[in-house]
Amino acid sequence: MEIIRQISQIQLFKGLGEEDLGELAMILVDQEMKRNQPIFSEGEKATGLYIVASGSVKIYKLSFDGKEQILHILGAGEPFAEVAVFAGTTYPASAITMEKSRIFFIPRQAFLELIAGYPSVAMAMLATLSLRLRQFAGMIEALSLKEVPGRLATHLLLLSDQNKGAAQVELAIAKTQLAAYLGTIPETLSRIFARLTKAGYIASEGALITLLDREGLQELAEGVIKL
């Protein structure tokens, strides 16, 4: 079956055999979702684990005055809502699709039984949680200690590192959403992009960003220099 092949490509399930993948396919709910379609809202009871099969998903929180803070942008193969599933409580944030997406859903009890029987899945989940923890630590450091140019430099370097140190990176989200992710406003972010370009750190063409001075960006990210 095609869905078994697709599940087998997800890092979380690399340790499962074909028969086990077939059983997983029987309990998995395959959902086709439109762009900007809510998946769950903060405070709702956590009913299961989600995995992005294709498309992209935004995890975010809203303040009392309606200000949005993006926590994660997730792409194909990435799980989410795992903490709430383990804790058996409510979702601590909201999730919404950013484009037409395909989402796999695994009910909580079925997933807990799966990891109880397959240590490889549990280890893969621990690796995912560890990565998310490092990302959160980096986000807290950036928002509390770094100015906006440093936050943007850090983000661009992270995109490069995720793409094996590539000199060109592509923004996965619109600049308005990137501004929310970096804890600023679109107008400020546009000015920072312009200043980075003028100073020779980057060149940009739409969503495609070329890192011209990686060392300078690193110093900017670390606060060694100011823009």
C-alpha positions in Angstrom: 0.0 0.0 0.0 1.1 3.5 -0.8 0.5 4.8 2.7 2.8 2.1 4.2 5.6 3.3 1.9 5.0 6.9 3.1 4.9 5.9 6.7 8.2 4.0 6.3 9.9 7.2 5.1 9.1 9.1 8.3 12.2 9.1 10.6 10.1 8.3 13.7 9.1 4.9 12.3 12.4 3.9 10.7 12.8 1.0 13.1 9.5 -0.7 12.3 9.2 -3.8 10.0 6.7 -4.0 7.1 4.1 -5.9 9.2 4.3 -3.4 12.0 4.0 -0.5 9.5 0.9 -2.3 8.2 -0.6 -2.3 11.7 0.2 1.3 12.1 -1.5 2.2 8.9 -4.7 0.6 10.2 -4.9 2.9 13.2 -3.5 6.0 11.5 -6.0 8.7 10.4 -5.1 10.3 7.0 -6.3 13.9 6.8 -6.2 16.2 3.8 -6.4 19.8 5.0 -6.8 23.2 3.3 -4.5 26.2 3.8 -5.1 28.0 7.1 -7.2 25.2 8.5 -7.0 24.9 12.3 -5.8 21.5 13.6 -6.2 22.1 17.3 -6.4 25.1 19.6 -4.5 25.8 22.8 -6.4 24.3 25.8 -8.1 21.5 23.9 -7.7 18.0 25.3 -4.7 16.2 23.8 -6.2 13.3 21.9 -3.3 12.1 19.9 0.0 12.6 18.0 0.1 14.4 14.6 2.7 14.1 11.8 3.1 16.4 8.8 3.0 14.0 5.8 3.2 16.9 3.3 2.8 20.7 3.4 3.6 22.7 6.5 2.1 23.5 9.9 2.5 26.5 12.2 2.6 26.0 16.0 1.8 29.3 17.8 0.5 31.0 20.9 -1.7 34.1 21.2 -1.4 36.7 23.9 -4.5 38.2 25.6 -4.3 41.2 23.2 -4.1 38.9 20.2 -0.4 39.1 19.5 0.9 36.0 17.8 4.2 34.3 18.8 5.2 31.5 16.4 6.9 28.6 18.2 7.6 26.2 15.4 7.2 25.9 11.6 7.0 22.2 10.8 7.5 20.4 7.4 7.1 17.0 6.0 8.0 14.1 8.3 7.9 16.1 11.5 5.7 15.1 14.5 3.9 17.5 16.8 1.8 17.5 19.9 4.0 14.8 21.4 4.4 16.5 24.8 0.7 16.8 25.4 0.2 13.2 24.3 2.8 11.9 26.9 1.4 14.2 29.6 -2.2 13.3 28.8 -3.4 16.9 29.4 -4.2 19.7 27.0 -2.4 21.2 24.0 -0.2 24.0 25.2 -0.4 25.9 21.9 -2.4 26.0 18.7 -1.7 24.4 15.3 -2.8 25.5 11.8 -1.8 24.5 8.3 0.2 27.1 6.3 -0.7 25.6 3.0 -2.6 22.7 1.6 -1.3 19.8 3.7 -1.7 16.1 4.5 -1.7 15.3 8.2 -1.4 11.9 9.8 -3.1 11.5 13.2 -2.5 8.7 15.7 -4.8 8.4 18.7 -3.0 8.8 22.0 -3.6 5.3 23.4 -2.6 3.6 20.2 0.6 5.7 20.1 1.5 4.9 23.8 1.0 1.2 23.0 3.2 1.6 20.0 6.2 3.1 21.9 5.8 0.6 24.7 6.3 -2.2 22.2 9.0 -0.6 20.1 11.9 1.1 21.9 13.2 2.4 18.6 10.1 4.6 18.2 10.6 5.8 21.8 14.2 6.7 21.2 13.3 8.6 18.0 10.7 10.5 19.9 13.2 11.4 22.6 15.5 12.7 19.9 12.7 14.9 18.6 11.9 16.2 22.0 15.6 17.0 22.7 15.8 19.0 19.4 12.6 20.9 20.3 14.1 21.7 23.7 17.3 23.1 22.1 15.2 25.1 19.7 13.2 26.6 22.6 16.3 27.4 24.5 17.7 29.2 21.5 14.4 31.1 21.0 14.3 32.2 24.6 17.9 33.4 24.4 17.3 35.3 21.2 14.1 37.0 22.3 15.4 38.0 25.7 19.1 38.7 25.0 19.5 39.6 21.3 18.4 42.5 19.3 16.4 41.9 16.1 19.5 41.9 13.8 21.1 39.2 15.9 17.9 37.2 15.9 17.6 37.3 12.1 21.3 36.4 11.7 20.9 33.5 14.0 17.8 32.3 12.1 19.6 32.5 8.7 22.6 30.6 10.0 20.3 27.9 11.4 18.6 27.5 8.0 22.1 27.2 6.5 23.2 24.6 9.0 20.0 22.6 8.4 20.9 22.6 4.7 24.5 21.3 5.3 26.0 24.8 5.5 24.6 26.0 2.1 25.4 29.5 1.2 21.8 30.0 -0.1 18.8 29.4 2.0 15.1 29.8 1.3 12.7 31.3 3.7 9.9 28.7 4.4 7.5 31.3 5.6 6.4 34.8 4.5 8.4 37.7 6.0 5.3 38.8 8.0 5.2 35.4 9.7 9.0 35.4 10.1 8.6 38.8 11.9 6.2 37.1 14.4 8.6 34.2 14.8 11.5 36.6 15.6 9.4 38.7 18.0 9.2 41.8 16.0 7.0 43.6 13.4 7.2 43.3 9.6 8.3 46.9 9.1 11.3 46.5 11.5 12.2 43.2 9.8 12.2 44.7 6.4 14.5 47.5 7.6 16.9 44.9 9.0 16.9 42.9 5.8 17.7 46.1 3.9 20.5 47.0 6.4 22.0 43.5 6.1 22.0 43.7 2.4 23.5 47.2 2.3 26.3 46.1 4.7 27.1 43.2 2.5 26.1 40.4 4.8 23.4 39.0 2.5 21.8 39.3 -0.9 18.1 38.5 -1.3 15.8 37.8 -4.1 12.3 37.1 -2.8 12.5 34.2 -0.4 15.9 33.2 -1.6 18.7 34.5 0.7 22.4 34.3 -0.1 24.8 34.4 2.9 27.7 36.6 1.6 29.5 37.1 4.9 28.9 34.1 7.1 31.6 35.1 9.6 30.0 38.5 10.0 26.6 37.0 10.5 28.0 34.8 13.2 29.5 37.8 15.0 26.2 39.6 14.7 24.4 36.6 16.0 26.7 36.4 19.0 26.5 40.1 19.7 30.2 40.7 19.0 29.2 43.4 16.6 26.1 45.6 16.2 24.4 46.5 13.0 
